[in-house]
Amino acid sequence: MAEPGPSVFPRLDVVPRTGSTNDDVVAGLRADPAAWPHLAALRAEHQDAGRGRTGRGWETPPGTALTVSIVLRPRVAPERWPVLTLLGGFAVVTGLRQLGAPAALKWPNDVVLPAQPAIEGWGPLRKVGGVLADAVPGATTERSPGAVVLGVGVNVAQAADELPVPWATSLALAGIVTDAEHVLDAVGTALARAFTVWEDADGDPQTSGLLDALRAVTTTLDEAVAVQLPGGHVLEGRAVDLDTAGRLLVDVGGHLQAVDAGDVRHLRLA
């Protein structure tokens, strides 16, 4: 295995254990914004109180996963920041593909690999990673009026009995021989490139090419889906596209509905 390339991170702290790297970096930004520049990162070898997008707990066995939080300081209008969750997912997919994993994005923030047998809600897919973005509007520096903390988790070396749910997998189970350092290097490089292109286009997903890139890696498109919306309502239809804000467009009986948040279940099993 080749050594990782030069780091894109101006600051990379590595700790043996923490509850949540996102919580730690958010607290650091609020205490001393200048100490956390663009692409500064905190990685934990063991995270025991991680959070998913809907607040679900997430813990990994020590030394088996990449758990890292990366500071993004966008020089674009804050109303365009929400797409950074999708940009982060795209970067993880791109980085894993560079390592040989056939990764894809399950909208909005799950990174998946193909697997059999198919299971309810996921079809022939298993979750190998995910992203979570926390905005920190008060962490002002000369570069930007605030920051976004992008949490990234990737299952690297877990065995089947170390995974918390039946719809999870790891790179090792998919036959990808690597380690957390190489995954971080690949994902960090992809993230820095994608962010620069997006920022240079003033945060516009369409003119930056991000929207087309997302369409190409999003496995949810052209699938029959059930989306549990905030509040509990379930929307069933066919996911047909992403709009210019990255929202999922679902065809419900011939009417398009734009979904900006929700848990997506794939209804096709084969």
C-alpha positions in Angstrom: 0.0 0.0 0.0 1.5 3.3 -1.1 1.9 6.1 1.5 -0.7 8.9 1.4 0.1 11.9 -0.6 0.7 15.5 0.7 -2.1 16.5 3.0 -4.6 19.2 1.9 -5.3 20.0 5.6 -3.5 23.0 7.1 -4.3 21.6 10.5 -5.0 18.0 11.2 -5.5 16.9 14.8 -5.7 13.2 15.6 -7.1 12.1 19.0 -7.4 8.5 20.3 -11.0 8.9 21.4 -13.8 11.4 21.6 -17.6 11.6 21.7 -18.2 13.5 18.5 -15.6 15.2 16.3 -18.3 17.5 15.0 -19.2 18.7 18.5 -15.5 19.2 19.3 -14.8 21.3 16.2 -18.0 23.4 16.6 -16.9 24.1 20.2 -13.4 25.0 19.0 -14.7 27.3 16.3 -16.8 29.2 18.8 -14.0 29.5 21.3 -11.2 30.6 18.8 -12.4 30.9 15.1 -8.9 31.9 13.8 -7.4 28.6 15.1 -9.6 26.6 12.7 -8.9 27.8 9.1 -10.4 26.4 5.9 -9.9 22.6 5.6 -8.7 22.3 9.2 -9.7 18.8 10.5 -10.1 16.7 13.6 -9.9 12.9 13.3 -10.7 10.5 16.1 -9.4 6.9 16.1 -12.5 6.0 18.2 -15.7 8.0 18.3 -18.3 6.8 20.8 -21.1 9.4 20.5 -21.3 10.3 16.9 -24.5 11.8 15.4 -26.3 11.0 12.2 -28.3 13.5 10.2 -31.5 12.9 12.2 -29.7 12.8 15.6 -29.3 9.0 15.7 -26.3 7.8 17.6 -23.3 6.3 15.8 -20.4 4.4 17.3 -17.6 2.5 15.7 -15.2 -0.1 17.2 -11.7 1.4 17.9 -9.4 1.6 14.9 -11.9 0.3 12.3 -13.4 3.5 10.7 -12.5 7.0 9.5 -14.2 9.5 11.7 -13.2 13.1 10.9 -14.7 16.6 10.9 -13.5 19.2 8.4 -13.9 22.9 8.5 -15.2 24.6 5.4 -15.2 28.4 5.1 -17.3 29.4 2.1 -16.8 32.7 0.5 -20.3 32.7 -0.9 -23.7 33.7 0.4 -24.8 31.7 3.4 -28.1 30.8 1.8 -26.1 28.6 -0.6 -24.3 26.7 2.1 -27.0 23.9 2.6 -25.8 22.2 -0.6 -22.4 21.4 1.1 -23.9 18.3 2.6 -24.4 17.0 -1.0 -21.0 18.3 -2.0 -19.5 16.4 0.9 -21.2 13.2 -0.1 -20.0 13.6 -3.6 -16.4 14.0 -2.3 -16.6 10.8 -0.2 -18.0 8.9 -3.2 -15.2 10.3 -5.5 -12.5 9.5 -2.9 -13.7 5.9 -2.4 -13.9 5.4 -6.2 -10.3 6.5 -6.4 -9.5 3.6 -4.0 -11.4 1.1 -6.1 -14.7 1.0 -4.3 -17.8 1.2 -6.5 -19.4 3.8 -4.2 -22.5 5.9 -4.9 -24.7 8.4 -3.1 -28.1 7.5 -1.6 -29.7 11.0 -1.3 -29.1 13.0 0.7 -26.1 11.9 2.7 -25.5 8.1 2.7 -22.6 6.6 0.8 -23.4 3.1 -0.3 -21.8 0.1 -2.0 -23.6 -2.6 -4.0 -24.3 -5.8 -2.0 -26.5 -8.9 -2.0 -29.0 -10.0 -0.9 -31.3 -7.0 -1.3 -33.0 -5.8 1.9 -36.0 -3.7 2.6 -35.5 0.0 2.3 -32.1 -0.3 0.7 -32.4 -2.8 -2.1 -29.1 -4.2 -3.3 -27.1 -1.5 -1.4 -25.3 -1.3 1.9 -24.2 1.9 3.8 -20.5 2.3 4.0 -20.4 5.9 5.1 -22.1 9.2 5.5 -21.8 12.9 6.0 -23.2 15.5 8.5 -22.9 19.3 8.1 -23.2 21.7 11.0 -23.2 25.4 10.3 -21.4 27.7 12.7 -22.5 31.2 11.7 -20.6 33.1 14.4 -17.1 31.7 13.6 -16.0 34.7 11.6 -12.6 35.2 10.0 -11.3 37.4 7.2 -12.1 34.6 4.7 -15.8 34.1 5.6 -18.6 35.2 7.9 -18.9 31.8 9.4 -18.0 28.1 8.9 -19.5 24.7 8.1 -18.2 21.6 9.9 -18.5 18.6 7.7 -18.4 15.4 9.6 -17.4 12.3 7.5 -17.7 8.7 8.6 -16.5 5.7 6.6 -16.5 2.1 7.7 -13.0 0.9 6.7 -12.1 -2.4 8.4 -15.1 -3.7 10.3 -16.0 -7.4 10.1 -19.7 -8.3 9.6 -20.3 -8.9 13.4 -18.9 -5.4 14.2 -21.5 -3.6 12.1 -24.4 -2.1 14.1 -27.2 -2.7 11.5 -27.9 -5.1 8.7 -27.8 -2.4 6.0 -24.2 -1.4 6.8 -21.0 -2.7 5.3 -17.3 -1.8 5.3 -14.6 -1.4 2.7 -13.0 -4.5 4.0 -16.1 -6.6 3.4 -16.3 -5.2 -0.1 -12.7 -6.4 -0.7 -11.0 -3.0 -0.6 -7.7 -3.2 1.3 -6.9 0.2 2.7 -6.8 2.1 6.0 -8.3 5.3 7.5 -5.2 7.4 6.6 -5.5 6.6 2.9 -9.3 7.1 2.9 -8.8 10.5 4.5 -6.2 11.5 1.9 -8.5 10.5 -1.0 -11.6 12.1 0.5 -9.8 15.3 1.5 -8.3 15.7 -2.0 -11.7 15.2 -3.6 -13.4 17.6 -1.2 -10.8 20.4 -1.7 -11.2 20.2 -5.5 -15.0 20.0 -5.5 -15.3 22.9 -3.0 -12.9 25.1 -5.0 -14.9 24.6 -8.2 -18.2 25.2 -6.4 -16.9 28.3 -4.6 -15.4 29.7 -7.8 -18.9 29.5 -9.3 -20.2 31.6 -6.4 -21.8 28.5 -4.9 -24.1 27.8 -7.8 -24.6 24.0 -8.1 -25.6 24.3 -11.7 -22.9 26.5 -13.2 -20.2 24.8 -11.1 -21.1 21.4 -12.6 -21.8 20.0 -9.1 -25.4 19.3 -10.0 -24.5 17.1 -13.0 -21.8 15.4 -11.0 -24.3 14.6 -8.3 -26.8 13.2 -10.8 -24.1 10.9 -12.1 -23.4 9.4 -8.7 -26.8 9.4 -7.0 -28.3 6.0 -7.0 -31.7 7.2 -5.7 -32.6 8.7 -9.1 -35.1 6.7 -11.2 -36.0 4.6 -8.1 -39.4 4.1 -6.5 -39.0 5.7 -3.1 -40.8 6.4 0.2 -39.6 9.5 1.9 -40.3 10.1 5.5 -40.5 13.9 5.9 -39.9 15.9 9.0 -43.1 15.6 11.0 -43.6 12.0 10.0 -45.5 12.3 6.7 -44.4 9.7 4.1 -44.2 10.6 0.5 -44.2 7.8 -2.1 -43.4 8.1 -5.7 -40.5 7.9 -8.1 -37.3 10.0 -7.6 -36.7 11.6 -11.0 -34.1 14.4 -10.6 -32.4 16.9 -8.5 -33.4 20.6 -8.8 -30.9 23.5 -8.9 -30.7 23.6 -5.1 -30.0 19.9 -4.8 -33.4 18.9 -3.6 -34.8 15.6 -4.6 -37.7 15.8 -7.1 -40.3 13.0 -6.6 -43.0 12.3 -9.1 -46.2 11.6 -7.1 -49.0 10.7 -9.5 -47.7 13.0 -12.2 -47.0 15.9 -9.9 -43.4 16.8 -9.0 -42.7 17.5 -5.3 -39.3 18.9 -4.2 -37.9 17.3 -1.0 -35.2 19.2 0.9 -34.9 16.8 3.9 -36.1 13.3 4.7 -35.2 9.7 5.2 -35.4 7.9 1.8 -36.3 4.2 1.5 -35.7 2.5 -1.8 -38.7 0.3 -2.6 -37.2 -1.9 -5.3 -35.7 -5.0 -3.9 -34.1 -6.5 -7.0 
